[in-house]
Amino acid sequence: MDSTILLFLLQDGVTNGAVYALLGFALVLVFTVTRVIFIPQGEFVAFGGLTYAALRAGKIPSTVPLLMILAGVALLAGLWARRRTWSNAAAAKDVALTLAMPVLVWLITRALGSASRPAAVDVLLTIAIVAPMGPYLYRFAFEPLAEASVLTLFIAAVAVHLGMTAMGLAFFGAEGLRAPPLIDGGITVGPLLVTGQSIAVYVTVLVLIIALWLLFGYTLPGKALRATAINRAGANLVGISTAMAGRVAYGLAAIIGAISGILIVPTTTLYYDSGFLVGMKGFVAAIVGGLASYPLTGLAAIAIGTAEAFSAFHASAYKEVIVFALVMPVLLLRSLGAGQSHDEEE
């Protein structure tokens, strides 16, 4: 292996690792706020990429009717939850707030039709379509189980993943989609060609990391999320709605997943179930970070992306095995250092 190949592999590793870092951050955020190991994070990646590819092709993406269905289920769950304290005014407000975004997205998508438009418009529309799915999923699948054990929440997350995968197959079909690059061309750095798509990934990831840092450090909603992550009971006592914090966390996870899908779909063909493997690599990074540390999760994601790139070059048939095997020594070390613990139900 010469130096040029080494640089190309490192570039691929850092590019892929940057996307895995975003997914790892989303998983850490959801777990710390709601205690859910959010397996369906990969579905947001697949839905985001497929939605963006469909929009760039001038089609109405299948996620629009899917969003309407999820909104309807979330609305029914919300109305059922308030059945003991029913109020017509509150119910009407629930209906309006829940259905406003899906209806608006549907109208905008229909109005745009197949007309040619800038990629930025399709990026924003993709985020608008996928982002509400997070709060809707939380509202009907996880909010009723908010006080359940971590194991129960994990089982619910697996069930949601299977359901979302099945809906992806039903709405998108088995065929894959691919989109044109976000940025054409590239720049040459010595022997290395940095493509415009890679530059788009680096810039987007950097902007998102800065945005998350500003959100958690300098805004009231971000501080409320941090407080909920540290102590749910204490956050409730000081007036922070843990239910609203959960919806915000899932909304942010859906946004991150959608953006990750947009960054991935120009480089590879995405299918309805492609997000699972991508999400699992973010999950491995989050596990290395202890589902708590954002910096450690980011570093682990870069290491995973780099290991994947070199594995694909030297042993492509085993690259997934090698990547997922990286978590085993981490789990072993954590289990040895954890000491004796008591079951959550005791």
C-alpha angles and dihedrals in degrees: 000000000000127000094262093057089045091055092048091051091048090050091051091047094051092045093051092039091055090059092045088052091058091051091046090053090051092051092049091048094051093045096049093048101038106013089236119138091217105216093169092066088103091060090064088054093052094043092047094050094044092046092051093046091050092049092049088052090055095251132127103249120236089235090077095070089037089056090051091053094049090048090052093050091047090050092051090048091051093048091048091051092056095045093111093053098034119179123172092213093050092046091051089050090051091051093049096046095044098047100036097083098045092047092047092049091049092051093048092047092050091047093052092049115164096326117136112255140162118284090239090065091054090047091055092044091050091053090047090053098045102034097071090054090075097059091041091054091047092049097057103023108035111015093070088053096046094124096042124111122276089250092055091048090049091053089049090051091053090050091050090049092053092046093049091048090052091049089049090056092046095049103033102028126216096295120101130227134212131191133209117261118281089228123024125217124015145215131266119232107185106301091343125095111207106200124220089244091056090050089051089053094049094047094045094048092047092049092048093049091051091046092052091047091052091045095053096037106040111020131077095231090050092051089048089055090050091049091050090049092052099044123357094187092049091048089053091050093056093049102264111142106230089194091057090044089054092051091049091049092051091046090054090047090052091049091050091047093050092049090048090053091050089052093048103042096071090057102044140015110263124211130191091267100036093101094069097073092041091049091048091057089053087048091054089052090049091050091052087051090053091245085278113067119077096189093049090046090053093049091047091051092054090049091050092049091049093047090049092052094050092043091053089053098046103027110008094170091061102036095110091047091050093048095049092042088064090076094058099077089044091054090046093052092046092049092050092049098042097075123199116336134182126236115263093237095056 
